[in-house]
Amino acid sequence: MLLTFVTPRARSNSRTHSGTRPRISRHRKAALLASAVSVCLLAAAAPPEPLGVGDRLFPYLGNPGYDVASYDLSFTYPGSNDKPLQAVTTIDAWTTADLDRINLDFAHGTVQSVEVDGHPAGFTSAGEDLVVTPDHPLSEGNWTRITVKHTSDPVASRGQDGGWVRTSDGLAMANQADAAHLVFPCNDHPSDKAMFTFHVTAPNDYTVVANGLPAGADRVGRTTTWTYRTQHPMATELAQVSIGRSAVVRREGPEGLPVRDVVPAAARKALAPWLAKTPDQIAWMESKVGKFPFETYGVLMAQASTGFELETQTLSLFEKNLFTDAAYPKWYVESIMVHELSHQWFGDSVSPRTWSDVWLNEGHATWYEELYAEETAHEPMVERMKAAYGSSDRWREAGGPPARPKAPAPGQKISIFRPNVYDGAALVLYALRQEIGRPAFERLERLWVREHRDSTATTADFVKLASTIAGRDLSGFLKAWLYGEKTPPMPGHPDWKQLSPAEAGASEGSKGAHKAGLAGLQGAHKAGTAGSRGAR
């Protein structure tokens, strides 16, 4: 995600709609049990309470007791982005515990009814949870279907860190890190990935695009219902629906990959040169880490002031202004495109098991953004790495080390996206490449995305795989880089040192807006003189 001012191995489950029960990883079981061991939750006499899966940064995010296999989301857009959408959310899930109640994450909508397995169920709110009481207890290991009729309110998301984004001509979604439940009821944690189907009904003069591939557009009278389905499991924070007066530009990527970009219809011609860059960027990423992991890709250029770019799965969200504002150098815009593209591998296909693992998303995306700028625009990565090194101790003090970021500030959920998980995390990868050598590092990157494809992974998984590739235990080396309060010496660069705030400011200022050495180019609260864009 880019923020702006002018992201034996245990896999999470691949899920199908068949009757075969997917395997639940021991890591997932442990997370569920850790937060569920308040099995007083099963006592119907106890008052409803908000629950969570025990995430260190978001304690009430996600819910124990079930594992979602699929979401079927239906939205009816009224033709105005300041009115609630009528919606139906259907969740198919496996129960992983005996349940008298089911907690779903949901806020900013009015619930009209709930059914569990086709029977009416009771419901109430507790914090930002929708607490559902079925007409009979649910046993562990059973398949269950929860259907919620509700509204989804774009206006209620104003002033929030995400959810519905109101564009000049409609809506889009920005659900990172914990905002999907502002749009639809869900298990809103990246550890529980699932398949998605979207049905969106809108007036005929609107175009709807969502994650995955189109599965029909049925026109009835003055409205059209658009259907999209994912072919790979997805975290809730990566869901995307675009509703607007848009043009869909189609082309082929490497090996016939369908590429579809969504742009304001009136700006299609002006944006065409930028859209044409995507196939070559995909080919460049494939040369580094292997085949594109999903069924399609494209960019969504929204007419909105979001303050960020965002890697929603198969359809990355960008502010249109990024491509039309002459203040942004061409190489810089292209590198941001690659930042969000690289998230399709790092963050979307391989998702963080907890939000403390978000450095695996953002560090890698920043790494490939910088490498692309180096290889295509002659902006040396080493300059930006040296500048990041000089600021690293201050970033660690302010935001925590890369793999243990400080909790979000009150009321500012996305404040976990600080410099330490962007350039600070890319610096860890640079140190690792220096330590084990380029060939071993490149093998590690390819194997990482291949082994954890369509799954989730942790920092410990990365350390273990790096040690295997290197042929020696790297846990001590990486522990210092990932968790240390102070930045370790950089292998191969004994002259690199930490800079005082005054020195860092002078160094960054001397490079100017067009230098990749600006350590503050990316990150949640960083500002560069080129317009101060950042990334999730």
N, C-alpha and C positions, 0 to 999 in steps of 0.2 A: 504494500500500500504506500502511495506517495502522498504526503500531506503538503498542503499549499497555503500560502497567505497572499495574494495580489491585491501481508504482508505474512541355547536355542532361541530367535527373534520372535516377537509377538506382533501379529498383525491384527488390525481391526477387521471386522467381518465384511467380506463381500456378500451382498444380500440379493436374493432373488425373490420372485413371487411364488416359487414352488413351495410344496409342503415340507421340503427338507430343512431341518433346523440348522442354521449356521453355527459354526463353532464360536464360542465366546472366549476371547483370550484371557489368560490368567491376569494380565495387567488390568484389563477392563473389569474383570470380576473384583479384583482388589480395590479398584477405585470405587466401584459401586458399593461394595461392602463397607468400605471405610466411611462413606457418607451415609450409608443406609443402616449401619449397625444400630442406629437409633430405631430399632425395629419396633419401637413404640409407635412409629409411623403406621404400623399395621393395626394398632389398636383403634378401632373405630370411635371409641369414646373420647380419644384425645382430640383437642381442637386442631383444625387444619393449620399447617405451618409451611413456610417456604423451605425447600430443600435444595441440595446441590450435590455434585459429585466430588466435592472436596478440592476443587481447583484453588491453588494458593492465591491467585490473583483475583479470582471471581468466585467466592465461596458459595454463592447461591445460583451459579450457572449450571445448567444441566440438571438431571434428576435421576435418582437411583430406581432400580426395580424393573427396568425394561430396556430393551435394545431395539431401536427403530430400524425397520427394514426399508420402509418407503413412505414418502409423503405424496399425497395427491391434493394439489392446491387449486381451488377455483376462485377467481376474482371477477367481479362485475364492475367495470369502470363506468361511472355515471356521465363522463364527458367533461368533468371538471375536477381539477386536482385539489380543490379545497373542500371536497365532500367525501365522507366515508365510502369505501367500496364494500359491497356485500360480498361475503366470502364463505367458503366451506373448506375446511381442512380435514382430510382423512389420513389417519396415521395407522399403518400396519406395523406391529411390533411383536417381539418375543418377550414374555415376562421372564425376568431373571431372579425373581423372588415372589413369595406369596404376597399379594397386595389386596388390601381393603380399599385403598385409595390410589389414584394415579395423579402425580403432579406433572403438569406441563408448564413450561415457561410461556407466559403470555401477558402482555400489557398493552394499553392504548387501543383496545377494541371492546365492543360490547358483545358478550356471549348471549346468544338467543336460545340455544339448546345444545345438549351433548348426548350422544348415544355411545354405548360400549357394546360391541357385538350385536348391534341392531336393536338394543333395548335402551329406553330412556335412562339417563343417569343424572344423579344430582351433581351440582357444581357450585363452587364458591371461589373467592379470591383470597390469597394469602401472600402479602408482599407482591412480587411480580410473577407469582405462580397462579395458574388455574388448577384448582384441586378438584378432581373428578371422583365421585363415589358411585361405582357401578352397582347394579341391583343385586349382584352376588359377588363374593370374593373371587379374585383371580389367582389361580395356582401357578407356581413356578413352572416354566418350560412350556407354557401354552402360547399359541398364536392369538392375538387379540386385535380388534379394529376399533379405533376411537374416531368418531365423527363429530366435529364441532362446527356449528353454524354461528357465524360471528360477523362483526364489521371489522374493517381494517382502515385505520384513520390516518391519512397523510398529515393532517393539520396537527394532530397530537404529537407527531415526531419532530415538529419544529422546536429548535433549541436543544434537541437531543444529539448524541454522537452519531446517530445513524437511523436506519429504518428506511421508510419511504423518503426519497429525495424529490422535491417538487421542481420540475424543469419548466422552462418557458412554455412548453407545449404538452406537458403530461407528467409522467412519473418515471423514476428508476429506483433501484434499491441499492443501499450501502449498509450492509449488516455487520461489518466487522467493528468491534470484536464481539459484542454481546447484544446486537440489536435486531436479529431476525425475529425474536419474540415480540418486538414492537409491531410486526407485520402479520405474523401467523403463529398459532400455538405450535410448540415444538420442544424437542430436547436440545436446547440451544448451547451445545458444547461440541468442539471439533472432534472429540474422541468418539462421537456417535454419528458416523457418516451413514448416509442412506441414499437410495434412489429417489428421484423426483419426477413427478408429472405436473405440468402446469396447464390449466385451462383458463384463459383470460378472455372475457367478453367485453368488447368496446364498440363505440360507434364506428360505422364503416369508414369514416375518413381518418381513422387512426390505424397505425401499424403496431403490432405487438411482437416482441422478440423476447425469448427467455433462454435459460441455459439449455444446452443439448440440441437435439435435432427437431425440426418441425414434424408434426404428426397430424396435420390437417388444419384447415381454416374453413369453418362452416358459417356461411352467411344466411341469416334469417331476418328478413325485413331490414331494419335500420342498423342492425348490429352484426358483428362477426365474432365468432368464438375461435380463438387461436389455441392450438395445443402443441406443447413441446415436451419431450422426454429426454432425460439424461441416459447415457449408456454406461456411465460409471458412477460409483457412489460419490456423494458430495456432502461436505459439512454445511450446516445451516448458514453459517456466516458468509458462504460463497454464493448463495442464491441470488439470481438476478432476473428481474422482469422490467422491460422497457416498454412504455406506452407513450406514443407520441406521433406527431405528423412527420414520420421518418421515411428515409429511403434505405433500403437494404441493398448493399453493393456486394455482389458475389464474385468470387474468383477461386482459383485452385492454389493450394499450397503444395509443399513437397509430397510426392507420391499420391497426388490427387486429393489431398486433404481438403475438405470443404472449408473455405474461409468466407465468412459473411460479416460485413461491417455495417453498423447502424449509425446513421448520421442524420442531422436535420435535412429534410428534403431540399430546402432552399440553398443549402451550402454544399451540396453534393459535389459540384464541379470544383469548387475552391479547395475542398478537402481531398480530392482524388489523388494528388501526388503523395500525400502522407499515407493513404490507404494502400497504395501500391507497394509500400515498403515491407508490409507484413510478411509475405511469403519468403523473402530473402532473410528476414530476421528469424523466422522459424527455422529455415535451413541452417543458419548460423548456430542457433541454439542446439539443433540436432547434431551438429558436428562436434559439439562440446559434451553433451550428456546423453544423446540417444534419441530415439523416435519420440515425436510429440505424443503425449500420453492420453489424449482425448479424441472424441469423434469429430470435433470441429473447433474453430477458433475465430475470433474477430474482436474488433474494438467498438465500443459504444461511446460515441462522442455526444455528451449531453450538454444542452444549453442550461447550465446551472453553475452556481458558485458554491461548490462543495468544499473547497479547501484541500482536496486530495484526488489522487488517482487510485483505483482499487482493482485488485486481481480477481474479480468474480469469475467462477469456473466457466471456461469456454467463451466468455464475453467480458473482456476487461473494460472497466468504466473509466472514462477520461473526461475532463472538462474540455469542451470545444475550444475554449480560449487558449489552451496550451498550444494549439496548432495554428492559431490566427494572430497571436500577439508577437510582434516582431522583436520584442525584448528578449525572447528565448532563442539562444543560438540553435541552429539546425542540429548540430551534433548532440546537443543537450536534450532536445525533444526526442530524437531517435533513441538515445540511451534510456530515457524514461519509458519509452515504448518497450524496450527490451527488458527493463526492470519488471514491468507487469507481465510481460510474456513469460519470463523465466519463472514467475510464480506458478505457472501452470504445472511445472514439475515440482517446484519447491514451495509447498504451502497448500496447493490444491490437490495434486495427485498424492504427494507425501505430505500429510497434514500433521500439525503438532498435536501430540497426545494431551498436553496441557499448555496453557498460555505462557508458562515459563519457558517453553520450548520454541517460542516465536522467533528467536534469533535464527533458528534453522530456516525459517521463511525469509526473513528480511536480510540476514547476512548474505545468504546466497543470491538473492535478487540484486542486492547492492554490488556483490562481487561480479556478476555477469553484466550488469549495467556498466561498471567500470572497465571490465575487460573489453566489452564492445566498443566503448569510447576510445580505448587504447588502440585496438586493432583497426578501427574504421576511421577514426578522426585524429589519431596521433596525440591523444591526451594521456600522458603516462600514468599508469596506475600507481607506480611507486611514489609519485609526488603526492597523490591523494592519501596513500597509505602512511606516508611520513607525516603529513599534516594530521591525520587521524591519530597517529601514535602520540603526537605532541599534546593532543587534547584528551587522550583516553582516560587518564587518572581523574580529570575533572568530570568527565561523563560518568565514570563509575561512581564517583561520590554523589553526583546529582541523581542518577537514575538507577544505580545498582550495576553489577557486572552483567555481561551479555546474557548469560544463562540463568540469572536470578534477578530479573528487573524488579524494581520497587513497585509496590501496588499502585493502582491508578489513584490520582488525586480525587478527592470527593467531588462528585458531579462531573468528572472528566474521564470517562471510561477509556477513551483512546489515548490518554496520556501515558499508557505503557509504551507507546510508539515513540521512544526517545532516541537520541543519537546512539546510545549504547547498543541498541538492537539493530542498527543500520550500519554505519561506518565502523562502529565498535565491533560488531560481529563480523563484518567483512575483514577487519584487521585480524581477527582470530584465524580466519581461513588463510589469510596471507602468511601468518606465522606458521601455520600447519604446512603450507606448501614449501616455505623456506626450510622447515624441519625435515620433511620426508622426501622432498624433491618433486619436480613437476610431473614426471611420469606416474609416480605413485598417487599423487593428488588427483590427477585426471582419472585414473582407474577408480579411485574412491568415489568420485562424483558420479560416474556412470553406474557403478554398482549400487550406490545409495538409492538412486531413483528407480533402479530396476527392482531391487529387493523389496522396497517399501511401496511400490506402486499401488494406488487405490487403497491405501491404508493409512495408518498413523505411526508416528515414530517419536522417540524421545532423544534427549541429549545423550543419555547413556548408550542408546543404540548407535549413535554416530561415533562416540568414542570407541566403542567396541569394534565397529567396522574399520575405523581408521587404524586401530592397533593391528587388526588382522592383515590389512593391506600393507602396512609398514613392516610387519613381521616382528614387532616388538611392542611392549606395553607403553601406550601413550597417555595413560590415564593421569599420571602426575603432571605431564607437560600440559595437557589440555585442561586439567582442573585449575591450574594457575591462570590460564588465559580466560577460561569461561566463568570462574567463580571468584577470582582473587579481587581484593579491594584495590590492589595496585597492579599496574600493567607490567608483566614480565619483560625482560630484555628481548629485543627482536632478533631472532637468529639471522646471522649474516649482515646485521646492521648495528654493530656495537656503538656507533656514533649517534644513533637516534636517542632523543631524550624528551622528557616531558617539558612542556612549555608553560610559562606563567600565563595568566589570562591576558596580560598586556602583550606578551610575545606572540601568543596564538592569534590575537586580534590583528597585530601588525602583519604576521605571516599571511593570514587569510586575506586581509585587505590588499596586500601587495599583489596577490595573484589575480584579483579581479573576477568579474562575473563569468569570464569565458574559460577559466582554468579548472580542470578536473581536480586540482589539488584543494579546492574548497571543501574542507571536511564538513562544513555545514550545509552542503547542497541537499542532503537527504535528511529525513528524520522528522519527528513529530513537531518539534518546536524550533527547527533551524531555519534561518533566513539567509539566502544568498542574494547578492545584488542583481542577479539576473531575473529576479522575480520571486525568489525564495520558494521554489517548489520543493516538496518532499514526497516521501513514498510510504505507502503501507504495503 
